[in-house]
Amino acid sequence: MSARGSVVSRLHHIGMVVEDVQAAAAQYRRWFGFAPSRRLVVDPVQQVRTLFLQTGQSVLLELVEPLSTTSPVARFLNQRGGLHHLCYEVQDLERALETFRRQGALVVRQPVPAVAFRGRQIAFVYGEGQQLIELLEAPNR
């Protein structure tokens, strides 16, 4: 449930950039018992391969692997990898983006349809402290 007046509905997932989603998934299964919640997805728009893991909580863990050296996350992986973004579900993506802009956030990726979410729109913003935030349009808008 969102806080009163907030454009955010809920924390949807935590994004981790990894070298190999299959190897990382196997490691998370061994460590924590996390199992894939969906099939492996290849997103040519974002140039990534993703796999979502069920954490036993309401928040998913997204493993993100760059498909090439030109992928938006390739440089991040080369620098350090690991925690990349927090994804929040929003009821109205345009309203959320406008609210974030008014509060000083920088929109770094305008809305695009996401293969992993059956075409629902996503956008990325940098918030305070340079935290990358993904905004995911809620289903059934």
C-alpha positions in Angstrom: 0.0 0.0 0.0 1.3 3.4 -0.8 1.8 6.2 1.7 -0.9 8.9 1.5 -0.1 11.2 -1.4 2.7 9.1 -2.7 2.9 8.2 -6.4 4.6 4.9 -5.5 2.4 1.8 -5.0 5.0 -0.6 -3.7 8.6 -1.8 -3.9 8.4 -4.4 -6.8 12.0 -5.7 -7.1 15.7 -5.2 -6.4 17.9 -5.3 -9.5 21.3 -6.9 -9.4 23.7 -6.8 -12.3 25.6 -10.0 -12.7 27.9 -11.6 -15.3 25.7 -14.7 -15.8 22.1 -14.9 -14.7 22.1 -18.7 -14.7 25.2 -19.0 -12.5 24.0 -16.2 -10.2 20.5 -17.9 -9.9 22.2 -21.2 -8.9 24.2 -19.4 -6.3 21.1 -17.6 -4.8 19.3 -20.9 -4.8 22.2 -22.5 -2.8 22.6 -19.6 -0.4 19.0 -18.7 0.3 16.7 -21.2 -1.5 15.5 -18.5 -4.0 13.8 -20.1 -7.0 13.1 -18.5 -10.4 9.6 -17.0 -10.3 9.4 -16.6 -14.1 11.2 -17.7 -17.3 14.4 -16.2 -18.5 13.7 -13.0 -20.5 15.8 -11.5 -23.2 15.0 -7.8 -23.7 16.5 -6.4 -27.0 15.5 -2.8 -26.1 17.5 -2.8 -22.9 20.1 -5.2 -24.3 19.9 -7.5 -21.2 18.9 -11.0 -20.1 16.9 -11.1 -16.9 15.7 -13.7 -14.5 13.5 -12.9 -11.5 13.8 -14.9 -8.3 11.2 -15.4 -5.6 12.6 -14.3 -2.3 9.9 -15.6 0.0 8.7 -12.0 0.5 6.6 -9.8 -1.7 9.7 -8.3 -3.3 11.4 -10.1 -6.2 15.1 -10.2 -6.9 16.0 -9.4 -10.6 19.2 -10.7 -12.0 20.4 -8.6 -15.0 23.0 -9.7 -17.4 24.3 -7.5 -20.2 23.9 -9.0 -23.7 26.8 -7.1 -25.1 29.4 -4.4 -24.3 26.9 -1.8 -25.6 24.3 -2.8 -23.0 23.3 0.1 -20.6 24.5 -2.1 -17.7 27.8 -3.4 -19.2 29.8 -0.6 -17.8 28.3 -1.0 -14.4 29.2 -4.7 -14.4 32.8 -3.9 -15.5 33.1 -1.3 -12.6 31.7 -3.5 -9.9 28.3 -5.2 -10.6 25.9 -6.0 -7.8 23.1 -3.8 -6.5 22.0 -1.7 -9.5 18.5 -0.4 -8.9 15.3 -0.4 -6.8 12.1 -0.8 -8.8 8.8 0.8 -7.6 5.4 0.1 -9.1 3.4 3.2 -9.8 -0.2 3.7 -10.9 0.5 6.6 -13.3 4.0 6.6 -14.8 3.8 10.1 -16.3 2.6 11.5 -13.0 5.3 9.7 -11.1 8.0 11.0 -13.5 6.7 14.6 -13.1 6.7 14.2 -9.3 10.3 12.9 -9.3 11.4 15.7 -11.7 9.9 18.4 -9.4 11.8 16.9 -6.5 15.1 17.2 -8.4 15.5 13.7 -9.8 17.0 13.2 -13.2 15.1 11.1 -15.7 17.8 9.0 -17.4 15.5 6.7 -19.4 12.2 7.8 -20.8 9.3 5.3 -20.7 9.7 2.2 -22.9 7.8 -1.0 -23.0 9.5 -3.8 -21.0 9.5 -7.4 -22.3 9.8 -8.8 -18.8 6.5 -7.1 -17.9 4.5 -7.9 -21.0 4.9 -4.5 -22.4 4.2 -2.4 -19.3 6.1 0.8 -19.4 9.2 1.4 -17.3 11.4 4.5 -16.9 14.6 5.1 -14.8 15.5 8.1 -12.7 18.4 9.0 -10.5 17.3 10.1 -7.1 19.1 11.9 -4.3 22.5 10.3 -3.6 22.6 9.0 -7.2 20.4 5.9 -6.4 19.0 4.5 -9.6 15.3 4.0 -9.4 13.2 2.1 -11.9 9.5 3.0 -12.1 7.2 0.3 -13.4 3.7 1.1 -14.6 1.1 -1.0 -12.6 -0.9 -3.5 -14.5 -4.4 -2.8 -15.8 -4.0 0.9 -16.1 
